[in-house]
Amino acid sequence: MADHDFPAEMADQGIDRSAIEALCQSMCGVIGGNFSIRLSTASEDLTVQKTALLTNFMLESAQRAVARTRSYADALSNVQRIMKLSAWRISHPDGLVQQIEADAAIARAPAQRGLGWFLEQIAPDYRNSVEALFVQAGGAVEWPNPDQSAWFRTEVLPEHEAGTVVGFLVITQDISETRRAAERIHYLANHDPLTGLANRRRLQEQLTASLALSRRYGSQFAVHVLDLDRFKTVNDLYGHAAGDRLLIDLAACLTGEVRDCDMVARMGGDEFVILQTDIASATDASSLAERLTGKVRNLLEHTDYDTLMPTVSIGIALAPADGDTAEALISHADMALYQVKSASRNGFAFFNTAINDSQLARDRMVADLRRARERGEFEVVYQPLHDVARNQVTGFEALLRWHRAGGDVPPDIFIPLAEESGHILEIGAYVLREACRAAVGWAVPLHVAVNISAVQVQKGRLPELVAQILAETGLAAHRLELEVTESMLLADVDAAIEVLNQLQALGVRVSLDDFGTGYSSLATLRSFPFDKLKLDRRFVQDLGADERTEAVIAAVLDLGRALGLNVVAEGVETETQAKSLRDAGCQVLQGYLIGRPQPIAHYNNLTSGIQLD
């Protein structure tokens, strides 16, 4: 400050010029946004000291306020950036758009535009909805940009002066990621993640909608339930990754054979459902089923699994004749599918009342099976095993018979039902206990063989059960032989090997039943700890009629000798068969020629055995 700029009156009153100059500098700093300047309080003038202290206090307060404001502004900016928010102020009625913040994709444009520019950023089908926000004075709308590559949510807040709308605050958020996430969640809720087909939930909704249309317009449609035969074997032998690839290929095959108005859904596992809409008659459904079986057969023939002979079975229900709910239609198509699989597989069948009656009969049988033991309807019978070299019976196989009220039920009927229903665990334990109890009372220490179910191996804690029953009955472990089939072991090979090793550690013997019917018999023999092989009865039945059968039997016997395993021939019914097997070197014979399954009291002369004439 020049000398002539300093007022003479202030100089005459002795006011400290340097203090005044410092105060002026601080004011200039405030104007420039600098609140860090502080005045010296060293003046001898008390008035100047007070002024300096007051000014410094004001500067410190202003500095803190500015810091808070900047912090809030930074936080708001971060929120806008993270939330992808943009804000405009639109004047009314001229409609000029003044940009406040620009963090959403749509807002990256010059600061001022007209309302028309704003509306042009919106997909045409949504413009009226957004424009209406300015007419109805507020609200929110979600909308996409013209190419629908991004989605936004716009909220309009009117601004008032003296009760009159003078403009609008427009806040827009880029919700593209949220929208995509919601669409993904909706997709996953309605589609199978492996194949991309509709899932059970989506199918149920579509079936319900189709039934409503059928009631309204009198239209018909068909529900096809499709299942791959022997798919479990593909998983067991080739692994679940191979099974998944097969399911994906099958889904593509099915989708390619239906119309756009139809639906293909995956219910789970290897079960698929096809909703065939708007059919004229059952003939349309038959045509599709025939086409599907042919296409799937062709698909499977060109895979690595064709040697397993996987085929497809289809059950069909017609609507509205076969059901008035989605659940009923699927259930009835399932019943028809079960009939196909029970008969010959690789085909299709329509639901009918006879199938329904069959299912009801099956359900009643399962209910009776649950109470069969307490009713005393089970009987354990025994079939002898004849040692060729010693020419005497060396043991018996324990077999279960069900004398159901109204007639006996064959084992090949009730055993699968027991496995499906879970009753096999209780039934299997009963047979094992009865066989061990009977063997303890025999005059000579013959062995007893008991068939074991896959369910017992997988879920029945079999080693613990066997140890418990041996302790209860007092039977020596080496006299007990457990028979297992190859297929039951393949579901979880490592777990099955562990179970068999534990059984052998108890001293129990293990034999492989129905040898020659599996898909990898040699690998099975190498992997599992067996003591004996049982040659499947189908080979014995073909003896004398097929030279190749004799060659197979000879090879199995040689294999058994090489591995140190005795071979039992099942199903021996004629002397010719017995002689051929003895000449080939078979060690043990079993079948009606040796003895039929009978109550153990029928075989009292256990010490001499049963001689072949």
HUHU-V787747 format. One line per field, one symbol per residue. ss: DSSP state (H for helix, E for strand, C for the rest). psi: psi as a letter, one per 20 degrees, with the letter a starting at -180 (. if undefined). burial: 1 if it has 9 or more other C-alpha atoms within 8 Angstrom, else 0. A space follows every 50 residues. Layout:
BEGIN
ss=???
psi=???
burial=???
END
This chain:
BEGIN
ss=CCHHHCCHHHHHCCCCHHHHHHHHHHHHHHHCCCCCCCCCCCCCCHHHHH HHHHHHHHHHHHHHHHHHHHHHHHHHHHHHHHHCEEEEEEECCCCEEEEE EECCHHHCCCCEEEHHHHHHCCCHHHHHHHHHHHHCCCEEEEEECCCCCC EEEEEEEEEEECCEEEEEEEEEEECHHHHHHHHHHHHHHHECCCCCCECH HHHHHHHHHHHHHHHHHCCEEEEEEEEECCHHHHHHHHCHHHHHHHHHHH HHHHHCCCCCCCEEEEEECCEEEEEEEEECCHHHHHHHHHHHHHHHHHHH HCCCCHHHCCCEEEEEEEECCCCCCHHHHHHHHHHHHHHHHHHCCCEEEE CCHHHHHHHHHHHHHHHHHHHCCCCCCEEEEEEEEEECCCCEEEEEEEEE EECCCCCCECHHHHHHHHHHHCCHHHHHHHHHHHHHHHHHCCCCCCEEEE ECCHHHHHHCCHHHHHHHHHHHHCCCHHHEEEEEEHHHHCCCHHHHHHHH HHHHHHCCEEEEEEECCCCCHHHHHHHCCCCEEEECHHHHHCCCCCHHHH HHHHHHHHHHHHHCCEEEECCCCCHHHHHHHHHHCCCEECCCCCCCCECH HHCCCCCCCCCCC
psi=pqgiipphhhhhjkpoghgghhghhhghhghjjojippqpjiqiohghgg ggggghghggghggggggghggggghggghggilqqpqppqpjikppopg qmiqhhjmrqhprrhhgghiiqphiighgghhhhgjlraqqpqrrhjkiq qqppppoqpqpkjpoiapoopppokgggghgghgghghijqphgijrqag ghggghgghhhghghgikrqrqoppppppkhhhggghirhgggghggghg ghgghiirrhirppqpiqckpqppooqmqhrhhggggggghghgghghgh ikrijhhilpaqqpppppqjhjqjqgggggghhgghghgghheirlarqq qrhhgghggghgghggghhhjhghikiqpprppqppoggilrpirqppqp qomqpiqqpqhighghghghiiihgggghggggggggghhjqhqmqqppp ppqhhhghijlggggggghggghjpphiippppqqghiiigngghggggh hhghhijqqpqoqlpiiailgghghhhqnqiqqopqhhhghjpiiohhgh hgghggggggghikpqppoqkoiqhggggggghijphpqpahhgqqprqh hhmhmihiaoqp.
burial=00000100011000110010111001001100001000111010000111 01101100110110000000000000001110011111111100111110 11110010000011100111111001100110110011111011110001 11111111110000111111111111001000000001011100101111 11110011011011000011111111111110011101100111001101 10110001000111111001111111101000011000111110111011 00001101011111111111011111011101111111111000111111 10001100100000010010011000111111111111001111111111 11110001101001101110001110111011111111110100011111 11111111011110111011001010111111111101110000011011 11110001111111100000100110001111111110111110000011 00110010011000111111111000110111000111111111111111 0000010011000
END
